[in-house]
Amino acid sequence: MPAVSLSTMRTRVRRRLEDTSSLNPHWPDQEINDYVNESIRDLWDEIYTRNRFVLPVATLSDYTWPADQVSADLTSLVGQKEFDVFLVSQYLDSDNTFDAANPTNYPVPLTRCNYEELYRQSAYSSRFYDDFQFSTDNGATYQSGVFRSSISRGLFRWALQSNDTGDAINLLMSPVPSNALRLRIQVMKPFPAVVADADIILDNEFDRFVDLIEYNTVLKAKGRSDENTDPVVQAYLRRLSYLHQWLEARSRTGYARVVTDGY
């Protein structure tokens, strides 16, 4: 499908809105641009909700997790606030322990859990309970603190948590490692927004659904429309139905994800 730029998309949208006057348009360019980007995000959300495994994955540079570190700010590593972590893997040597001298080890995927699970099984609880204690010898002795001591190297679990101000996402590991880990972190980012007129919309395999962006943008500009009589609504629903079928087909066939180094 031919690439569609932001400028071309505005022209298409204005044609459907019958707002083609260059002297006194009803919708300013920036307003339409905003609707276009909202529609791009709507499409990403729809795909993510129904079958996120078809979305592109970006692999970050391998990350060394320092010994005794409780959390890492992923927002800084990714370079943006909106993303989801697809996979965290740990490099292991042949006896299932981390080997800093052998960085070519095949990375083994670690288990993702929710924050509550991670919180219960580790000493992160001390952040909320000052008197929280745990035992590493079946109850013979107890200790407290923000991490367990003398944890042997091996496989870990991970979870995500927003920071206190909500402007960053932290990666947490359990148990908190007493030795450095070398990790591979893979993330999924929303489709990039378009800003300049020459920016291409959906410059990937999802460009086949660029008409959904067009229809949705028109509907956002128009506000409420009658589903039974508005041809744009009907066209949008038909294409949305096709998107759902397309995603379902790839779910059944085990469609391979597009793996990239970025966007």
N, C-alpha and C positions, 0 to 999 in steps of 0.2 A: 504494500500500500504506500502511495506517495507520502512523504513526510509533510506534516501540517504544522506550520509555524503559528505563533501567537497572532501575528498580523492576519494570516489567512483565516484563522479561527474567528477573529473578530468580524471579518467580512462576512463569513458564513452566518454568524449569529445575527448580525444586523440585517441580513437579507431575510431571515426568518422572522425577525421582529418588525420588518418593514420600516426600518430606521436607517435608511441609506443616505440621508442628507449629510453632506460634509460640512455645511455651514452651521446648522443648528440641530445636532443629533440629540435625541431624547436621553440616551444613555451615554455618559462620558466614557472614553476609552478605558480609564482606570477602573471604573465600576465593572465593565465587562471583563477586564483582566482579572479582577478579584473573583468574579463568578466562575471564570475559567479555572482558576487555581482551586477554588472550593470544589469544583466538579472533579478535578484531577484527584484530590484527596478523597472525595466520596467513592471514586472508582477503586482506589487502593484499599479503602476500608472494606468495601464490598468483597474484593478478592481475598483480603486477609481473613475476613470472617468466615468465608465459605471454603477456602482451600489455600492457606498461606504457603503451602509447600511448592507452589508454582512461582512464587515471587523471587526476584533476584536476591542473592546473598552476597554481601561484601565481606571479605576476610580482612580483619585488621592485622597490622604487623604483630608478630608474636610478642607476647607480653610476659615479662618476668614478674611474678608475684613475690614480693620480698617476704622473708621469714617473719612470722608473727604479725603480719599485716591483717587488719580486720576487714577492711573494705577498699574498693578501688572506684574512683569516679569515672564511670564509663562515658559520661557526657563529654568529658574532655578528650577521651581517647577517640570517640567517634567523630567529634567535631560538630555535633548538632544535638538538639534536645529531643527530637522525635525519632525514635527507632525502637526496634525490638530485638532482643538477643535470640538468635536462632540456636546456636550451639556454642558450648564452651568445652574445649578438649585439653587434655593434659598430656604432655610428652612423657613417655615411660620407657624404661629400659627393659631388658628381657626378663628380669625378676620382679617386674611390676612395681618398681620404685623409680622415682625421678633421678635422672642422671644428667647433671649439668654439663658434663664433658661430652655428651652425645646428643647434640641438639637436633639430629636428623631422625630421632625416634618417631615412629608413627604416632600421631596424637590420638589418644583414646577419649571418646566422648564422655563427659561427666554427667551425672544425673541432675536434672533440674528439679527443684522443689519450691514450694511457696515459702514466703518469709516465716510464717508461723511454724512450719515443720523445722526449718533451719534453726529458728529461735529456740525451739524446745530441745533439740538435740545438742546444742552447743552452749557456750557460756555467753552468747550475746545477751542472754537474759539479764546479765549484770547491769546492762544499760538501764533497765527498768526496775530491777530488784537489787538493792544494794547488798542484801544478805544472801544472794544466790550463791550456792556452793555446788560443786560436783566432785565425783570420785572417779579415779582412773584405775582403782584396784579393788573393785567390787565392794566398796563401802568400808574398807579398812582405814582409809584416811580420806579427808575432804580438803578441797582447796577452792579459792574464789579468785575472781579476776575477770578480765575481758577476753582471755583466751586460755585454752588448755595448754599445759606444758608437757614436754616430752611426747608429743604425738609422732608416731612413726610415719614415714613418707608412704604415700600410696594414693588411692583414688579418693576424690573429694566430691561433695555435693555443693550446688550453688543456687543462689536465689537473687532476685532483684528487689531493691527498695528505693523509693524516692527519698531524697534528703529532707531535712526539716522544713526547708523553704520551698520545696517542690520544683526547684529549677535544675536539678541534677538527678541522675539515676546511678545508684551505687551497686556494684557487684559484691556479694558476700560469699565467703567460702566456709564450709564446715567439714571437719573441724578446722579452726584457724591453723594453718600450717606452721610448724616450727622450723621448716626448711623452705628455701625458695622453690617456687614452682615455675615451670615454663608453660604458658598457656597459649592456645590458639582460640581467638574469639571471633565468631562470625555473627553478623548482624543483618537485619532487614530494615531498610530505610524507606520511607514513603517516596512515591514517585516525585522527582524534583519539580519544583514550581517553575513556571515560566515568567520571565521578567522583561527581557528585551523582545522587540517585535520579531527578531529572527530566531528566537528560541524555539526548538522543536518540541511538540507535545507528544509524550509517550514514545520516546526514541528507543524502543525495545520491541519485543514480540507482542506487546499489548497494544501496539498502534492500530491493530485491527478494530479496536473498540473506541477509536477516537471520535466516532459519531456519538457515542454515549456522552462524551464531554460536551459536544455541540448541543445535543438535545437538553441535557441537564442545565447548561448555561442559559439557554433560552428560557427554560422554565423558572430558573432563579430570577431572571430579569423581569419576567411577566408576573411573578407572584402566583397566586392561586389560579388553577386552570381546571376546567371541567374534564375529568378523565374520559367521559363518554363522547365528547365532541371535539376536543382539541387534538388535531392530528399529531402534534409534537409529543403529547403525552402518550398517545398510542404507539408512535414510533419508538419512543424511549422504552416503554414497557416491553415491546417486542425484542429490542436489542438487549435489554437486561435479561430477558428470558434466555436468549441465546448465550449470553455470558455465563449464566448459571449452568446451562447444559454443557458448555465448553469446559467449565471447571469440574463438573461432575465426571465428565469423560476422562479427564486427566487424573482424577482421584481413583477411578476404577482401574486404569491402566498403569498406575504407578509412574506417572509422568515425571521425568527427571527435572530437578530444579536447575535454573540457570545460575551458575556460579561465576561470579565476576570478582574483580579486584576493586571495584568501585562503581560509580554511576557516571 
